Amino acid sequence: SQQGEEDPQALSIQEGENATMNCSYKTSINNLQWYRQNSGRGLVHLILIRSNEREKHSGRLRVTLDTSKKSSSLLITASRAADTASYFCATVLSTDSWGKLQFGAGTQVVVTP
Amino acid sequence: DAMVIQNPRYQVTQFGKPVTLSCSQTLNHNVMYWYQQKSSQAPKLLFHYYDKDFNNEADTPDNFQSRRPNTSFCFLDIRSPGLGDAAMYLCATSRVGTANTEAFFGQGTRLTVV
């Protein structure tokens, strides 16, 4: 069964606005990662947050993790048209030693100029 | 600099005709993965290698096989492709023995079955 669930499924915003997407998961994790996928391309790693961390920043990205609620959020501030992509959360289970990623269904983000 | 390279980017094969997808990496990572991603769905892990140790996911169909002749290369063989196997196939790598590390993905191979 799918470990991660994301919402919203789709998000349409204008340039300069912030975009927030959420991810929930079911079982204990080692870490949670966010990836971006442009249409028809591979996935690009954005940020990794460990289970003992609560918040991380990378440029215009902010990720939070609440292990008590088994949820994470990704915030993209001051969005740009180039941010148009699908965003996936992926978890590595606490029982896993090989970094196997279990992906959510993704959020499709469209940023209009 | 390309780090994980998948060939070809697009592959068309006939129903039932064996097909091989390839992946190479310049990162010297010990772990390599193959994921299947159907349209508008999440990537799904098919199997992974730790060095030459092959690990199959429980629900990966027998129709899918893999080979890893050396650290740099990994192949996905689909013995008898069906229409339901049309998908994007993603190869990824990560460092050995460390779960707290990112995966590096190739650009994917989009497989069409006709």
Interface residues (C-beta under 8 A of the other chain):
Chain A: Q2 G4 N30 N31 Q33 Y35 G40 R41 G42 L43 V44 H45 L48 R50 F88 V92 D96 S97 W98 G99 K100 L101 Q102 F103 G104 A105 G106
Chain B: V4 Q6 V31 Y33 Y35 Q41 A42 P43 K44 L45 H48 Y50 N55 M88 L90 A92 S94 G97 T98 A99 N100 T101 E102 A103 F104 F105 G106 Q107 G108 R110
